[in-house]
Amino acid sequence: MLAKFFVGPETRPAILLRGREMATVGSSRRANYTIADSQLADIQLELSTDDVACQLRNVGGDGPGVLINGIASSQAILQDGDIIS
């Protein structure tokens, strides 16, 4: 499994996960990938891959939450082309 995630209008992958890897996304330097957004928790998302799927977990607590294709979700198996906001 190879997962690429793009942040903002950039044209290159900001996060690249291969095989069995995990990454965190949030507003603090403790996150593997930092997004400068005061509405995000220090660690907002956990992204993980295995041999067949990529999973997203919202671990940000009381923050704004996560939308996947416009639908609020606390966790999901991601599909090709999903938009996370």
C-alpha positions as CSV (number, residue, x, y, z in Angstrom):
1,M,0.0,0.0,0.0
2,L,1.3,3.4,-1.0
3,A,-0.6,6.5,0.3
4,K,0.1,10.1,-0.8
5,F,-1.4,13.1,1.0
6,F,-1.4,16.6,-0.3
7,V,-1.6,19.7,1.9
8,G,-3.1,22.9,0.5
9,P,-2.5,23.9,-3.1
10,E,0.9,22.2,-3.3
11,T,1.5,19.9,-6.2
12,R,3.9,17.5,-4.5
13,P,3.0,14.9,-1.8
14,A,3.4,16.3,1.7
15,I,3.0,12.9,3.3
16,L,4.1,9.6,1.8
17,L,3.4,6.4,3.6
18,R,4.5,3.0,2.3
19,G,3.8,-0.5,3.7
20,R,3.1,-0.6,7.4
21,E,3.8,3.0,8.4
22,M,2.0,5.6,10.6
23,A,2.2,9.4,10.7
24,T,0.6,12.1,12.8
25,V,-0.7,15.5,11.6
26,G,-1.4,18.5,13.8
27,S,-0.6,22.0,14.7
28,S,2.4,21.4,17.0
29,R,6.0,20.3,16.4
30,R,5.1,17.0,18.2
31,A,3.2,16.0,15.0
32,N,5.2,14.3,12.2
33,Y,3.6,16.7,9.8
34,T,2.7,20.2,11.0
35,I,-0.1,22.4,9.6
36,A,-0.2,26.0,10.8
37,D,-3.8,26.2,11.7
38,S,-5.0,27.3,15.2
39,Q,-8.2,25.2,14.9
40,L,-6.2,22.0,14.8
41,A,-5.2,20.1,17.9
42,D,-1.6,19.5,18.6
43,I,-2.1,16.1,17.2
44,Q,-5.3,16.0,15.1
45,L,-4.9,12.9,12.9
46,E,-3.3,9.6,12.8
47,L,-2.7,8.1,9.4
48,S,-1.6,4.5,9.1
49,T,-1.1,2.0,6.3
50,D,-0.9,-1.7,6.1
51,D,-0.7,-4.1,3.1
52,V,-4.2,-3.4,1.8
53,A,-5.6,-0.1,3.2
54,C,-4.9,3.3,4.6
55,Q,-6.8,4.3,7.8
56,L,-7.4,7.7,9.3
57,R,-8.2,8.3,13.0
58,N,-9.2,11.7,14.4
59,V,-7.4,11.8,17.7
60,G,-7.8,15.6,18.2
61,G,-10.3,15.5,21.0
62,D,-12.6,18.5,21.2
63,G,-11.1,20.2,18.1
64,P,-13.0,21.0,14.9
65,G,-13.0,17.3,13.9
66,V,-12.3,15.9,10.5
67,L,-14.3,15.9,7.3
68,I,-13.8,13.2,4.7
69,N,-15.4,14.2,1.5
70,G,-17.5,16.7,3.5
71,I,-18.8,14.2,6.0
72,A,-17.7,14.3,9.7
73,S,-15.8,11.2,10.7
74,S,-13.8,10.0,13.7
75,Q,-12.1,7.2,11.7
76,A,-12.3,5.8,8.2
77,I,-10.6,3.5,5.7
78,L,-9.6,6.0,3.0
79,Q,-10.2,5.5,-0.7
80,D,-8.3,6.9,-3.7
81,G,-9.3,10.5,-4.2
82,D,-10.8,11.1,-0.7
83,I,-10.6,14.8,0.4
84,I,-9.7,15.3,4.1
85,S,-10.5,18.7,5.6
